[in-house]
Amino acid sequence: MFTTPFFWGIGLTFHGLYVFQDRFRFFKNWEERKIREYMEKDEEEMNKTNTWD
């Protein structure tokens, strides 16, 4: 009684992951870009405050 919905749920989950895999990559790329942006901003601020160079 519960096996059919269980296996359909597993199948739908894997199908959804396959269909939306490009969207997951987009979020990963966005995260990497934002991290790089914040690191560059921090580096610029450090260079501004570094007076002995």
Contact map, one row per residue, 1 for C-alpha under 8 A:
11110000000000000000000000000000000000000000000000000
11111100000000000000000000000000000000000000000000000
11111110000000000000000000000000000000000000000000000
11111111000000000000000000000000000000000000000000000
01111111100000000000000000000000000000000000000000000
01111111110000000000000000000000000000000000000000000
00111111111000000000000000000000000000000000000000000
00011111111100000000000000000000000000000000000000000
00001111111110000000000000000000000000000000000000000
00000111111111000000000000000000000000000000000000000
00000011111111100000000000000000000000000000000000000
00000001111111110000000000000000000000000000000000000
00000000111111111000000000000000000000000000000000000
00000000011111111100000000000000000000000000000000000
00000000001111111110000000000000000000000000000000000
00000000000111111111000000000000000000000000000000000
00000000000011111111100000000000000000000000000000000
00000000000001111111100000000000000000000000000000000
00000000000000111111110000000000000000000000000000000
00000000000000011111111100000000000000000000000000000
00000000000000001111111110000000000000000000000000000
00000000000000000011111111000000000000000000000000000
00000000000000000001111111100000000000000000000000000
00000000000000000001111111110000000000000000000000000
00000000000000000000111111111000000000000000000000000
00000000000000000000011111111100000000000000000000000
00000000000000000000001111111110000000000000000000000
00000000000000000000000111111111000000000000000000000
00000000000000000000000011111111100000000000000000000
00000000000000000000000001111111110000000000000000000
00000000000000000000000000111111111000000000000000000
00000000000000000000000000011111111100000000000000000
00000000000000000000000000001111111110000000000000000
00000000000000000000000000000111111111000000000000000
00000000000000000000000000000011111111100000000000000
00000000000000000000000000000001111111110000000000000
00000000000000000000000000000000111111111000000000000
00000000000000000000000000000000011111111100000000000
00000000000000000000000000000000001111111110000000000
00000000000000000000000000000000000111111111000000000
00000000000000000000000000000000000011111111100000000
00000000000000000000000000000000000001111111110000000
00000000000000000000000000000000000000111111111000000
00000000000000000000000000000000000000011111111100000
00000000000000000000000000000000000000001111111110000
00000000000000000000000000000000000000000111111111000
00000000000000000000000000000000000000000011111111100
00000000000000000000000000000000000000000001111111100
00000000000000000000000000000000000000000000111111100
00000000000000000000000000000000000000000000011111111
00000000000000000000000000000000000000000000001111111
00000000000000000000000000000000000000000000000001111
00000000000000000000000000000000000000000000000001111
